[in-house]
Amino acid sequence: QLVESGGGLVQAGGSLRLSCAASGIIFSINTVGWYRQAPGKQRESVATIAPGGSTTIADSVKGRFTISRDNAKTTVYLQMNSLKPEDTAVYYCNTRRNYELDVGWGQGTQVTVSS
C-alpha cells in the first residue's frame, strides 16, 4: 500500500529525494510520514504531512529535509539536502497511525551517507 524508493549511497553534503507511492484512499485521509531506523537504534519520526498539507519536521533534520506531497500522483516525497553520516538509516514511509501502532511497515529504502 505504501512503496518507498529513492535511497542510495551519497557523500556527506549531498542530496537525495525519497518517494512514497500510496493508494488513493490512504493518501487522501491519512497523515503520512517518513520514519527512519539506524543500526542499533529505535525507529524515529523524520517528517509527516497531513492531507491538508501541514507538516512536522524532526529537529535533527530541520532546515535540511523537506516533506511534500503530489496529490495527482498520490505520492509523498522527502527531499534530503546537506546529508550527514548520521542520517544513514533505513527510511520507511507509513501512515502516522500505523507508526503509533508499530504496524504496516514495508521494506524501506536504505540511505547511506559516507563521510
MODELLER restraints for C-alpha pairs under 7 A, 6 or more apart:
rsr = mdl.restraints
at = mdl.atoms
rsr.add(forms.Gaussian(group=physical.xy_distance, feature=features.Distance(at['CA:1:A'], at['CA:22:A']), mean=5.70, stdev=0.5))
rsr.add(forms.Gaussian(group=physical.xy_distance, feature=features.Distance(at['CA:1:A'], at['CA:23:A']), mean=5.89, stdev=0.5))
rsr.add(forms.Gaussian(group=physical.xy_distance, feature=features.Distance(at['CA:2:A'], at['CA:20:A']), mean=6.22, stdev=0.5))
rsr.add(forms.Gaussian(group=physical.xy_distance, feature=features.Distance(at['CA:2:A'], at['CA:21:A']), mean=5.55, stdev=0.5))
rsr.add(forms.Gaussian(group=physical.xy_distance, feature=features.Distance(at['CA:2:A'], at['CA:22:A']), mean=4.66, stdev=0.5))
rsr.add(forms.Gaussian(group=physical.xy_distance, feature=features.Distance(at['CA:2:A'], at['CA:93:A']), mean=6.65, stdev=0.5))
rsr.add(forms.Gaussian(group=physical.xy_distance, feature=features.Distance(at['CA:2:A'], at['CA:94:A']), mean=6.68, stdev=0.5))
rsr.add(forms.Gaussian(group=physical.xy_distance, feature=features.Distance(at['CA:3:A'], at['CA:20:A']), mean=5.37, stdev=0.5))
rsr.add(forms.Gaussian(group=physical.xy_distance, feature=features.Distance(at['CA:3:A'], at['CA:21:A']), mean=5.20, stdev=0.5))
rsr.add(forms.Gaussian(group=physical.xy_distance, feature=features.Distance(at['CA:3:A'], at['CA:22:A']), mean=6.74, stdev=0.5))
rsr.add(forms.Gaussian(group=physical.xy_distance, feature=features.Distance(at['CA:4:A'], at['CA:19:A']), mean=5.67, stdev=0.5))
rsr.add(forms.Gaussian(group=physical.xy_distance, feature=features.Distance(at['CA:4:A'], at['CA:20:A']), mean=4.55, stdev=0.5))
rsr.add(forms.Gaussian(group=physical.xy_distance, feature=features.Distance(at['CA:4:A'], at['CA:21:A']), mean=6.66, stdev=0.5))
rsr.add(forms.Gaussian(group=physical.xy_distance, feature=features.Distance(at['CA:4:A'], at['CA:92:A']), mean=6.72, stdev=0.5))
rsr.add(forms.Gaussian(group=physical.xy_distance, feature=features.Distance(at['CA:4:A'], at['CA:93:A']), mean=6.28, stdev=0.5))
rsr.add(forms.Gaussian(group=physical.xy_distance, feature=features.Distance(at['CA:4:A'], at['CA:108:A']), mean=5.82, stdev=0.5))
rsr.add(forms.Gaussian(group=physical.xy_distance, feature=features.Distance(at['CA:4:A'], at['CA:109:A']), mean=6.10, stdev=0.5))
rsr.add(forms.Gaussian(group=physical.xy_distance, feature=features.Distance(at['CA:5:A'], at['CA:18:A']), mean=5.75, stdev=0.5))
rsr.add(forms.Gaussian(group=physical.xy_distance, feature=features.Distance(at['CA:5:A'], at['CA:19:A']), mean=5.24, stdev=0.5))
rsr.add(forms.Gaussian(group=physical.xy_distance, feature=features.Distance(at['CA:5:A'], at['CA:20:A']), mean=6.55, stdev=0.5))
rsr.add(forms.Gaussian(group=physical.xy_distance, feature=features.Distance(at['CA:5:A'], at['CA:109:A']), mean=5.92, stdev=0.5))
rsr.add(forms.Gaussian(group=physical.xy_distance, feature=features.Distance(at['CA:6:A'], at['CA:17:A']), mean=5.98, stdev=0.5))
rsr.add(forms.Gaussian(group=physical.xy_distance, feature=features.Distance(at['CA:6:A'], at['CA:18:A']), mean=4.47, stdev=0.5))
rsr.add(forms.Gaussian(group=physical.xy_distance, feature=features.Distance(at['CA:6:A'], at['CA:19:A']), mean=6.05, stdev=0.5))
rsr.add(forms.Gaussian(group=physical.xy_distance, feature=features.Distance(at['CA:6:A'], at['CA:109:A']), mean=6.98, stdev=0.5))
rsr.add(forms.Gaussian(group=physical.xy_distance, feature=features.Distance(at['CA:7:A'], at['CA:18:A']), mean=6.23, stdev=0.5))
rsr.add(forms.Gaussian(group=physical.xy_distance, feature=features.Distance(at['CA:7:A'], at['CA:109:A']), mean=5.21, stdev=0.5))
rsr.add(forms.Gaussian(group=physical.xy_distance, feature=features.Distance(at['CA:7:A'], at['CA:110:A']), mean=5.22, stdev=0.5))
rsr.add(forms.Gaussian(group=physical.xy_distance, feature=features.Distance(at['CA:7:A'], at['CA:111:A']), mean=4.90, stdev=0.5))
rsr.add(forms.Gaussian(group=physical.xy_distance, feature=features.Distance(at['CA:8:A'], at['CA:110:A']), mean=6.13, stdev=0.5))
rsr.add(forms.Gaussian(group=physical.xy_distance, feature=features.Distance(at['CA:8:A'], at['CA:111:A']), mean=5.04, stdev=0.5))
rsr.add(forms.Gaussian(group=physical.xy_distance, feature=features.Distance(at['CA:8:A'], at['CA:112:A']), mean=6.16, stdev=0.5))
rsr.add(forms.Gaussian(group=physical.xy_distance, feature=features.Distance(at['CA:9:A'], at['CA:111:A']), mean=6.13, stdev=0.5))
rsr.add(forms.Gaussian(group=physical.xy_distance, feature=features.Distance(at['CA:9:A'], at['CA:112:A']), mean=4.74, stdev=0.5))
rsr.add(forms.Gaussian(group=physical.xy_distance, feature=features.Distance(at['CA:9:A'], at['CA:113:A']), mean=5.93, stdev=0.5))
rsr.add(forms.Gaussian(group=physical.xy_distance, feature=features.Distance(at['CA:10:A'], at['CA:112:A']), mean=6.33, stdev=0.5))
rsr.add(forms.Gaussian(group=physical.xy_distance, feature=features.Distance(at['CA:10:A'], at['CA:113:A']), mean=5.03, stdev=0.5))
rsr.add(forms.Gaussian(group=physical.xy_distance, feature=features.Distance(at['CA:10:A'], at['CA:114:A']), mean=6.27, stdev=0.5))
rsr.add(forms.Gaussian(group=physical.xy_distance, feature=features.Distance(at['CA:11:A'], at['CA:113:A']), mean=5.35, stdev=0.5))
rsr.add(forms.Gaussian(group=physical.xy_distance, feature=features.Distance(at['CA:11:A'], at['CA:114:A']), mean=4.76, stdev=0.5))
rsr.add(forms.Gaussian(group=physical.xy_distance, feature=features.Distance(at['CA:11:A'], at['CA:115:A']), mean=6.18, stdev=0.5))
rsr.add(forms.Gaussian(group=physical.xy_distance, feature=features.Distance(at['CA:12:A'], at['CA:82:A']), mean=6.90, stdev=0.5))
rsr.add(forms.Gaussian(group=physical.xy_distance, feature=features.Distance(at['CA:12:A'], at['CA:83:A']), mean=5.31, stdev=0.5))
rsr.add(forms.Gaussian(group=physical.xy_distance, feature=features.Distance(at['CA:12:A'], at['CA:84:A']), mean=5.05, stdev=0.5))
rsr.add(forms.Gaussian(group=physical.xy_distance, feature=features.Distance(at['CA:12:A'], at['CA:85:A']), mean=6.29, stdev=0.5))
rsr.add(forms.Gaussian(group=physical.xy_distance, feature=features.Distance(at['CA:12:A'], at['CA:113:A']), mean=5.68, stdev=0.5))
rsr.add(forms.Gaussian(group=physical.xy_distance, feature=features.Distance(at['CA:12:A'], at['CA:114:A']), mean=5.68, stdev=0.5))
rsr.add(forms.Gaussian(group=physical.xy_distance, feature=features.Distance(at['CA:12:A'], at['CA:115:A']), mean=5.33, stdev=0.5))
rsr.add(forms.Gaussian(group=physical.xy_distance, feature=features.Distance(at['CA:13:A'], at['CA:82:A']), mean=4.13, stdev=0.5))
rsr.add(forms.Gaussian(group=physical.xy_distance, feature=features.Distance(at['CA:13:A'], at['CA:83:A']), mean=4.88, stdev=0.5))
rsr.add(forms.Gaussian(group=physical.xy_distance, feature=features.Distance(at['CA:13:A'], at['CA:84:A']), mean=6.43, stdev=0.5))
rsr.add(forms.Gaussian(group=physical.xy_distance, feature=features.Distance(at['CA:14:A'], at['CA:81:A']), mean=6.14, stdev=0.5))
rsr.add(forms.Gaussian(group=physical.xy_distance, feature=features.Distance(at['CA:14:A'], at['CA:82:A']), mean=5.46, stdev=0.5))
rsr.add(forms.Gaussian(group=physical.xy_distance, feature=features.Distance(at['CA:14:A'], at['CA:83:A']), mean=5.51, stdev=0.5))
rsr.add(forms.Gaussian(group=physical.xy_distance, feature=features.Distance(at['CA:15:A'], at['CA:80:A']), mean=5.37, stdev=0.5))
rsr.add(forms.Gaussian(group=physical.xy_distance, feature=features.Distance(at['CA:15:A'], at['CA:81:A']), mean=4.40, stdev=0.5))
rsr.add(forms.Gaussian(group=physical.xy_distance, feature=features.Distance(at['CA:15:A'], at['CA:82:A']), mean=6.22, stdev=0.5))
rsr.add(forms.Gaussian(group=physical.xy_distance, feature=features.Distance(at['CA:15:A'], at['CA:83:A']), mean=6.19, stdev=0.5))
rsr.add(forms.Gaussian(group=physical.xy_distance, feature=features.Distance(at['CA:16:A'], at['CA:79:A']), mean=6.20, stdev=0.5))
rsr.add(forms.Gaussian(group=physical.xy_distance, feature=features.Distance(at['CA:16:A'], at['CA:80:A']), mean=5.24, stdev=0.5))
rsr.add(forms.Gaussian(group=physical.xy_distance, feature=features.Distance(at['CA:16:A'], at['CA:81:A']), mean=6.75, stdev=0.5))
rsr.add(forms.Gaussian(group=physical.xy_distance, feature=features.Distance(at['CA:17:A'], at['CA:77:A']), mean=6.73, stdev=0.5))
rsr.add(forms.Gaussian(group=physical.xy_distance, feature=features.Distance(at['CA:17:A'], at['CA:78:A']), mean=5.56, stdev=0.5))
rsr.add(forms.Gaussian(group=physical.xy_distance, feature=features.Distance(at['CA:17:A'], at['CA:79:A']), mean=4.44, stdev=0.5))
rsr.add(forms.Gaussian(group=physical.xy_distance, feature=features.Distance(at['CA:17:A'], at['CA:80:A']), mean=5.91, stdev=0.5))
rsr.add(forms.Gaussian(group=physical.xy_distance, feature=features.Distance(at['CA:18:A'], at['CA:77:A']), mean=5.51, stdev=0.5))
rsr.add(forms.Gaussian(group=physical.xy_distance, feature=features.Distance(at['CA:18:A'], at['CA:78:A']), mean=4.99, stdev=0.5))
rsr.add(forms.Gaussian(group=physical.xy_distance, feature=features.Distance(at['CA:18:A'], at['CA:79:A']), mean=6.46, stdev=0.5))
rsr.add(forms.Gaussian(group=physical.xy_distance, feature=features.Distance(at['CA:19:A'], at['CA:75:A']), mean=6.65, stdev=0.5))
rsr.add(forms.Gaussian(group=physical.xy_distance, feature=features.Distance(at['CA:19:A'], at['CA:76:A']), mean=5.87, stdev=0.5))
rsr.add(forms.Gaussian(group=physical.xy_distance, feature=features.Distance(at['CA:19:A'], at['CA:77:A']), mean=4.61, stdev=0.5))
rsr.add(forms.Gaussian(group=physical.xy_distance, feature=features.Distance(at['CA:19:A'], at['CA:78:A']), mean=6.57, stdev=0.5))
rsr.add(forms.Gaussian(group=physical.xy_distance, feature=features.Distance(at['CA:20:A'], at['CA:75:A']), mean=5.38, stdev=0.5))
rsr.add(forms.Gaussian(group=physical.xy_distance, feature=features.Distance(at['CA:20:A'], at['CA:76:A']), mean=5.02, stdev=0.5))
rsr.add(forms.Gaussian(group=physical.xy_distance, feature=features.Distance(at['CA:20:A'], at['CA:77:A']), mean=6.20, stdev=0.5))
rsr.add(forms.Gaussian(group=physical.xy_distance, feature=features.Distance(at['CA:20:A'], at['CA:93:A']), mean=6.19, stdev=0.5))
rsr.add(forms.Gaussian(group=physical.xy_distance, feature=features.Distance(at['CA:21:A'], at['CA:74:A']), mean=6.25, stdev=0.5))
rsr.add(forms.Gaussian(group=physical.xy_distance, feature=features.Distance(at['CA:21:A'], at['CA:75:A']), mean=4.53, stdev=0.5))
rsr.add(forms.Gaussian(group=physical.xy_distance, feature=features.Distance(at['CA:21:A'], at['CA:76:A']), mean=6.63, stdev=0.5))
rsr.add(forms.Gaussian(group=physical.xy_distance, feature=features.Distance(at['CA:22:A'], at['CA:74:A']), mean=5.70, stdev=0.5))
rsr.add(forms.Gaussian(group=physical.xy_distance, feature=features.Distance(at['CA:22:A'], at['CA:75:A']), mean=5.92, stdev=0.5))
rsr.add(forms.Gaussian(group=physical.xy_distance, feature=features.Distance(at['CA:23:A'], at['CA:74:A']), mean=6.69, stdev=0.5))
rsr.add(forms.Gaussian(group=physical.xy_distance, feature=features.Distance(at['CA:24:A'], at['CA:74:A']), mean=6.03, stdev=0.5))
rsr.add(forms.Gaussian(group=physical.xy_distance, feature=features.Distance(at['CA:27:A'], at['CA:74:A']), mean=5.91, stdev=0.5))
rsr.add(forms.Gaussian(group=physical.xy_distance, feature=features.Distance(at['CA:28:A'], at['CA:51:A']), mean=5.92, stdev=0.5))
rsr.add(forms.Gaussian(group=physical.xy_distance, feature=features.Distance(at['CA:29:A'], at['CA:51:A']), mean=6.12, stdev=0.5))
rsr.add(forms.Gaussian(group=physical.xy_distance, feature=features.Distance(at['CA:30:A'], at['CA:50:A']), mean=6.59, stdev=0.5))
rsr.add(forms.Gaussian(group=physical.xy_distance, feature=features.Distance(at['CA:30:A'], at['CA:51:A']), mean=6.24, stdev=0.5))
rsr.add(forms.Gaussian(group=physical.xy_distance, feature=features.Distance(at['CA:30:A'], at['CA:95:A']), mean=6.24, stdev=0.5))
rsr.add(forms.Gaussian(group=physical.xy_distance, feature=features.Distance(at['CA:31:A'], at['CA:48:A']), mean=6.62, stdev=0.5))
rsr.add(forms.Gaussian(group=physical.xy_distance, feature=features.Distance(at['CA:31:A'], at['CA:49:A']), mean=5.53, stdev=0.5))
rsr.add(forms.Gaussian(group=physical.xy_distance, feature=features.Distance(at['CA:31:A'], at['CA:50:A']), mean=4.12, stdev=0.5))
rsr.add(forms.Gaussian(group=physical.xy_distance, feature=features.Distance(at['CA:31:A'], at['CA:51:A']), mean=5.99, stdev=0.5))
rsr.add(forms.Gaussian(group=physical.xy_distance, feature=features.Distance(at['CA:31:A'], at['CA:95:A']), mean=5.72, stdev=0.5))
rsr.add(forms.Gaussian(group=physical.xy_distance, feature=features.Distance(at['CA:31:A'], at['CA:96:A']), mean=5.68, stdev=0.5))
rsr.add(forms.Gaussian(group=physical.xy_distance, feature=features.Distance(at['CA:32:A'], at['CA:48:A']), mean=5.58, stdev=0.5))
rsr.add(forms.Gaussian(group=physical.xy_distance, feature=features.Distance(at['CA:32:A'], at['CA:49:A']), mean=5.56, stdev=0.5))
rsr.add(forms.Gaussian(group=physical.xy_distance, feature=features.Distance(at['CA:32:A'], at['CA:50:A']), mean=6.47, stdev=0.5))
rsr.add(forms.Gaussian(group=physical.xy_distance, feature=features.Distance(at['CA:32:A'], at['CA:94:A']), mean=5.76, stdev=0.5))
rsr.add(forms.Gaussian(group=physical.xy_distance, feature=features.Distance(at['CA:32:A'], at['CA:95:A']), mean=4.27, stdev=0.5))
rsr.add(forms.Gaussian(group=physical.xy_distance, feature=features.Distance(at['CA:32:A'], at['CA:96:A']), mean=5.68, stdev=0.5))
rsr.add(forms.Gaussian(group=physical.xy_distance, feature=features.Distance(at['CA:33:A'], at['CA:47:A']), mean=5.48, stdev=0.5))
rsr.add(forms.Gaussian(group=physical.xy_distance, feature=features.Distance(at['CA:33:A'], at['CA:48:A']), mean=3.86, stdev=0.5))
rsr.add(forms.Gaussian(group=physical.xy_distance, feature=features.Distance(at['CA:33:A'], at['CA:49:A']), mean=6.12, stdev=0.5))
rsr.add(forms.Gaussian(group=physical.xy_distance, feature=features.Distance(at['CA:33:A'], at['CA:93:A']), mean=5.71, stdev=0.5))
rsr.add(forms.Gaussian(group=physical.xy_distance, feature=features.Distance(at['CA:33:A'], at['CA:94:A']), mean=5.65, stdev=0.5))
rsr.add(forms.Gaussian(group=physical.xy_distance, feature=features.Distance(at['CA:33:A'], at['CA:95:A']), mean=5.93, stdev=0.5))
rsr.add(forms.Gaussian(group=physical.xy_distance, feature=features.Distance(at['CA:33:A'], at['CA:96:A']), mean=6.12, stdev=0.5))
rsr.add(forms.Gaussian(group=physical.xy_distance, feature=features.Distance(at['CA:34:A'], at['CA:45:A']), mean=6.40, stdev=0.5))
rsr.add(forms.Gaussian(group=physical.xy_distance, feature=features.Distance(at['CA:34:A'], at['CA:46:A']), mean=5.50, stdev=0.5))
rsr.add(forms.Gaussian(group=physical.xy_distance, feature=features.Distance(at['CA:34:A'], at['CA:47:A']), mean=5.35, stdev=0.5))
rsr.add(forms.Gaussian(group=physical.xy_distance, feature=features.Distance(at['CA:34:A'], at['CA:48:A']), mean=6.27, stdev=0.5))
rsr.add(forms.Gaussian(group=physical.xy_distance, feature=features.Distance(at['CA:34:A'], at['CA:91:A']), mean=6.69, stdev=0.5))
rsr.add(forms.Gaussian(group=physical.xy_distance, feature=features.Distance(at['CA:34:A'], at['CA:92:A']), mean=5.62, stdev=0.5))
rsr.add(forms.Gaussian(group=physical.xy_distance, feature=features.Distance(at['CA:34:A'], at['CA:93:A']), mean=4.65, stdev=0.5))
rsr.add(forms.Gaussian(group=physical.xy_distance, feature=features.Distance(at['CA:34:A'], at['CA:94:A']), mean=6.63, stdev=0.5))
rsr.add(forms.Gaussian(group=physical.xy_distance, feature=features.Distance(at['CA:35:A'], at['CA:43:A']), mean=6.63, stdev=0.5))
rsr.add(forms.Gaussian(group=physical.xy_distance, feature=features.Distance(at['CA:35:A'], at['CA:44:A']), mean=5.50, stdev=0.5))
rsr.add(forms.Gaussian(group=physical.xy_distance, feature=features.Distance(at['CA:35:A'], at['CA:45:A']), mean=4.44, stdev=0.5))
rsr.add(forms.Gaussian(group=physical.xy_distance, feature=features.Distance(at['CA:35:A'], at['CA:46:A']), mean=5.11, stdev=0.5))
rsr.add(forms.Gaussian(group=physical.xy_distance, feature=features.Distance(at['CA:35:A'], at['CA:91:A']), mean=5.62, stdev=0.5))
rsr.add(forms.Gaussian(group=physical.xy_distance, feature=features.Distance(at['CA:35:A'], at['CA:92:A']), mean=5.05, stdev=0.5))
rsr.add(forms.Gaussian(group=physical.xy_distance, feature=features.Distance(at['CA:35:A'], at['CA:93:A']), mean=6.21, stdev=0.5))
rsr.add(forms.Gaussian(group=physical.xy_distance, feature=features.Distance(at['CA:36:A'], at['CA:43:A']), mean=5.42, stdev=0.5))
rsr.add(forms.Gaussian(group=physical.xy_distance, feature=features.Distance(at['CA:36:A'], at['CA:44:A']), mean=5.51, stdev=0.5))
rsr.add(forms.Gaussian(group=physical.xy_distance, feature=features.Distance(at['CA:36:A'], at['CA:45:A']), mean=6.59, stdev=0.5))
rsr.add(forms.Gaussian(group=physical.xy_distance, feature=features.Distance(at['CA:36:A'], at['CA:46:A']), mean=6.74, stdev=0.5))
rsr.add(forms.Gaussian(group=physical.xy_distance, feature=features.Distance(at['CA:36:A'], at['CA:89:A']), mean=5.87, stdev=0.5))
rsr.add(forms.Gaussian(group=physical.xy_distance, feature=features.Distance(at['CA:36:A'], at['CA:90:A']), mean=5.45, stdev=0.5))
rsr.add(forms.Gaussian(group=physical.xy_distance, feature=features.Distance(at['CA:36:A'], at['CA:91:A']), mean=4.27, stdev=0.5))
rsr.add(forms.Gaussian(group=physical.xy_distance, feature=features.Distance(at['CA:36:A'], at['CA:92:A']), mean=5.86, stdev=0.5))
rsr.add(forms.Gaussian(group=physical.xy_distance, feature=features.Distance(at['CA:37:A'], at['CA:43:A']), mean=4.27, stdev=0.5))
rsr.add(forms.Gaussian(group=physical.xy_distance, feature=features.Distance(at['CA:37:A'], at['CA:44:A']), mean=6.38, stdev=0.5))
rsr.add(forms.Gaussian(group=physical.xy_distance, feature=features.Distance(at['CA:37:A'], at['CA:89:A']), mean=5.25, stdev=0.5))
rsr.add(forms.Gaussian(group=physical.xy_distance, feature=features.Distance(at['CA:37:A'], at['CA:90:A']), mean=5.37, stdev=0.5))
rsr.add(forms.Gaussian(group=physical.xy_distance, feature=features.Distance(at['CA:37:A'], at['CA:91:A']), mean=6.62, stdev=0.5))
rsr.add(forms.Gaussian(group=physical.xy_distance, feature=features.Distance(at['CA:38:A'], at['CA:88:A']), mean=6.43, stdev=0.5))
rsr.add(forms.Gaussian(group=physical.xy_distance, feature=features.Distance(at['CA:38:A'], at['CA:89:A']), mean=4.18, stdev=0.5))
rsr.add(forms.Gaussian(group=physical.xy_distance, feature=features.Distance(at['CA:38:A'], at['CA:90:A']), mean=6.38, stdev=0.5))
rsr.add(forms.Gaussian(group=physical.xy_distance, feature=features.Distance(at['CA:39:A'], at['CA:89:A']), mean=6.99, stdev=0.5))
rsr.add(forms.Gaussian(group=physical.xy_distance, feature=features.Distance(at['CA:45:A'], at['CA:58:A']), mean=6.85, stdev=0.5))
rsr.add(forms.Gaussian(group=physical.xy_distance, feature=features.Distance(at['CA:46:A'], at['CA:57:A']), mean=6.01, stdev=0.5))
rsr.add(forms.Gaussian(group=physical.xy_distance, feature=features.Distance(at['CA:46:A'], at['CA:58:A']), mean=5.15, stdev=0.5))
rsr.add(forms.Gaussian(group=physical.xy_distance, feature=features.Distance(at['CA:47:A'], at['CA:56:A']), mean=5.33, stdev=0.5))
rsr.add(forms.Gaussian(group=physical.xy_distance, feature=features.Distance(at['CA:47:A'], at['CA:57:A']), mean=4.42, stdev=0.5))
rsr.add(forms.Gaussian(group=physical.xy_distance, feature=features.Distance(at['CA:47:A'], at['CA:58:A']), mean=6.11, stdev=0.5))
rsr.add(forms.Gaussian(group=physical.xy_distance, feature=features.Distance(at['CA:47:A'], at['CA:67:A']), mean=6.41, stdev=0.5))
rsr.add(forms.Gaussian(group=physical.xy_distance, feature=features.Distance(at['CA:48:A'], at['CA:55:A']), mean=5.44, stdev=0.5))
rsr.add(forms.Gaussian(group=physical.xy_distance, feature=features.Distance(at['CA:48:A'], at['CA:56:A']), mean=5.20, stdev=0.5))
rsr.add(forms.Gaussian(group=physical.xy_distance, feature=features.Distance(at['CA:48:A'], at['CA:57:A']), mean=6.79, stdev=0.5))
rsr.add(forms.Gaussian(group=physical.xy_distance, feature=features.Distance(at['CA:48:A'], at['CA:67:A']), mean=6.97, stdev=0.5))
rsr.add(forms.Gaussian(group=physical.xy_distance, feature=features.Distance(at['CA:49:A'], at['CA:55:A']), mean=4.41, stdev=0.5))
rsr.add(forms.Gaussian(group=physical.xy_distance, feature=features.Distance(at['CA:49:A'], at['CA:56:A']), mean=6.66, stdev=0.5))
rsr.add(forms.Gaussian(group=physical.xy_distance, feature=features.Distance(at['CA:49:A'], at['CA:67:A']), mean=6.83, stdev=0.5))
rsr.add(forms.Gaussian(group=physical.xy_distance, feature=features.Distance(at['CA:64:A'], at['CA:80:A']), mean=6.11, stdev=0.5))
rsr.add(forms.Gaussian(group=physical.xy_distance, feature=features.Distance(at['CA:64:A'], at['CA:81:A']), mean=5.09, stdev=0.5))
rsr.add(forms.Gaussian(group=physical.xy_distance, feature=features.Distance(at['CA:64:A'], at['CA:82:A']), mean=6.01, stdev=0.5))
rsr.add(forms.Gaussian(group=physical.xy_distance, feature=features.Distance(at['CA:65:A'], at['CA:78:A']), mean=6.72, stdev=0.5))
rsr.add(forms.Gaussian(group=physical.xy_distance, feature=features.Distance(at['CA:65:A'], at['CA:79:A']), mean=5.48, stdev=0.5))
rsr.add(forms.Gaussian(group=physical.xy_distance, feature=features.Distance(at['CA:65:A'], at['CA:80:A']), mean=4.48, stdev=0.5))
rsr.add(forms.Gaussian(group=physical.xy_distance, feature=features.Distance(at['CA:65:A'], at['CA:81:A']), mean=6.00, stdev=0.5))
rsr.add(forms.Gaussian(group=physical.xy_distance, feature=features.Distance(at['CA:66:A'], at['CA:78:A']), mean=5.69, stdev=0.5))
rsr.add(forms.Gaussian(group=physical.xy_distance, feature=features.Distance(at['CA:66:A'], at['CA:79:A']), mean=5.09, stdev=0.5))
rsr.add(forms.Gaussian(group=physical.xy_distance, feature=features.Distance(at['CA:66:A'], at['CA:80:A']), mean=6.64, stdev=0.5))
rsr.add(forms.Gaussian(group=physical.xy_distance, feature=features.Distance(at['CA:67:A'], at['CA:77:A']), mean=5.61, stdev=0.5))
rsr.add(forms.Gaussian(group=physical.xy_distance, feature=features.Distance(at['CA:67:A'], at['CA:78:A']), mean=4.59, stdev=0.5))
rsr.add(forms.Gaussian(group=physical.xy_distance, feature=features.Distance(at['CA:67:A'], at['CA:79:A']), mean=6.35, stdev=0.5))
rsr.add(forms.Gaussian(group=physical.xy_distance, feature=features.Distance(at['CA:68:A'], at['CA:76:A']), mean=5.75, stdev=0.5))
rsr.add(forms.Gaussian(group=physical.xy_distance, feature=features.Distance(at['CA:68:A'], at['CA:77:A']), mean=5.24, stdev=0.5))
rsr.add(forms.Gaussian(group=physical.xy_distance, feature=features.Distance(at['CA:68:A'], at['CA:78:A']), mean=6.63, stdev=0.5))
rsr.add(forms.Gaussian(group=physical.xy_distance, feature=features.Distance(at['CA:69:A'], at['CA:75:A']), mean=5.72, stdev=0.5))
rsr.add(forms.Gaussian(group=physical.xy_distance, feature=features.Distance(at['CA:69:A'], at['CA:76:A']), mean=4.29, stdev=0.5))
rsr.add(forms.Gaussian(group=physical.xy_distance, feature=features.Distance(at['CA:69:A'], at['CA:77:A']), mean=5.98, stdev=0.5))
rsr.add(forms.Gaussian(group=physical.xy_distance, feature=features.Distance(at['CA:70:A'], at['CA:76:A']), mean=6.37, stdev=0.5))
rsr.add(forms.Gaussian(group=physical.xy_distance, feature=features.Distance(at['CA:83:A'], at['CA:113:A']), mean=6.74, stdev=0.5))
rsr.add(forms.Gaussian(group=physical.xy_distance, feature=features.Distance(at['CA:84:A'], at['CA:113:A']), mean=6.13, stdev=0.5))
rsr.add(forms.Gaussian(group=physical.xy_distance, feature=features.Distance(at['CA:85:A'], at['CA:113:A']), mean=4.67, stdev=0.5))
rsr.add(forms.Gaussian(group=physical.xy_distance, feature=features.Distance(at['CA:85:A'], at['CA:114:A']), mean=5.71, stdev=0.5))
rsr.add(forms.Gaussian(group=physical.xy_distance, feature=features.Distance(at['CA:85:A'], at['CA:115:A']), mean=5.99, stdev=0.5))
rsr.add(forms.Gaussian(group=physical.xy_distance, feature=features.Distance(at['CA:87:A'], at['CA:113:A']), mean=6.73, stdev=0.5))
rsr.add(forms.Gaussian(group=physical.xy_distance, feature=features.Distance(at['CA:88:A'], at['CA:111:A']), mean=5.38, stdev=0.5))
rsr.add(forms.Gaussian(group=physical.xy_distance, feature=features.Distance(at['CA:88:A'], at['CA:112:A']), mean=4.58, stdev=0.5))
rsr.add(forms.Gaussian(group=physical.xy_distance, feature=features.Distance(at['CA:88:A'], at['CA:113:A']), mean=5.46, stdev=0.5))
rsr.add(forms.Gaussian(group=physical.xy_distance, feature=features.Distance(at['CA:89:A'], at['CA:110:A']), mean=6.10, stdev=0.5))
rsr.add(forms.Gaussian(group=physical.xy_distance, feature=features.Distance(at['CA:89:A'], at['CA:111:A']), mean=5.54, stdev=0.5))
rsr.add(forms.Gaussian(group=physical.xy_distance, feature=features.Distance(at['CA:89:A'], at['CA:112:A']), mean=6.63, stdev=0.5))
rsr.add(forms.Gaussian(group=physical.xy_distance, feature=features.Distance(at['CA:90:A'], at['CA:108:A']), mean=5.91, stdev=0.5))
rsr.add(forms.Gaussian(group=physical.xy_distance, feature=features.Distance(at['CA:90:A'], at['CA:109:A']), mean=5.45, stdev=0.5))
rsr.add(forms.Gaussian(group=physical.xy_distance, feature=features.Distance(at['CA:90:A'], at['CA:110:A']), mean=4.36, stdev=0.5))
rsr.add(forms.Gaussian(group=physical.xy_distance, feature=features.Distance(at['CA:90:A'], at['CA:111:A']), mean=5.99, stdev=0.5))
rsr.add(forms.Gaussian(group=physical.xy_distance, feature=features.Distance(at['CA:91:A'], at['CA:108:A']), mean=5.30, stdev=0.5))
rsr.add(forms.Gaussian(group=physical.xy_distance, feature=features.Distance(at['CA:91:A'], at['CA:109:A']), mean=5.25, stdev=0.5))
rsr.add(forms.Gaussian(group=physical.xy_distance, feature=features.Distance(at['CA:91:A'], at['CA:110:A']), mean=6.17, stdev=0.5))
rsr.add(forms.Gaussian(group=physical.xy_distance, feature=features.Distance(at['CA:91:A'], at['CA:111:A']), mean=6.95, stdev=0.5))
rsr.add(forms.Gaussian(group=physical.xy_distance, feature=features.Distance(at['CA:92:A'], at['CA:106:A']), mean=6.95, stdev=0.5))
rsr.add(forms.Gaussian(group=physical.xy_distance, feature=features.Distance(at['CA:92:A'], at['CA:108:A']), mean=4.43, stdev=0.5))
rsr.add(forms.Gaussian(group=physical.xy_distance, feature=features.Distance(at['CA:92:A'], at['CA:109:A']), mean=6.56, stdev=0.5))
rsr.add(forms.Gaussian(group=physical.xy_distance, feature=features.Distance(at['CA:94:A'], at['CA:105:A']), mean=6.70, stdev=0.5))
rsr.add(forms.Gaussian(group=physical.xy_distance, feature=features.Distance(at['CA:98:A'], at['CA:104:A']), mean=6.05, stdev=0.5))
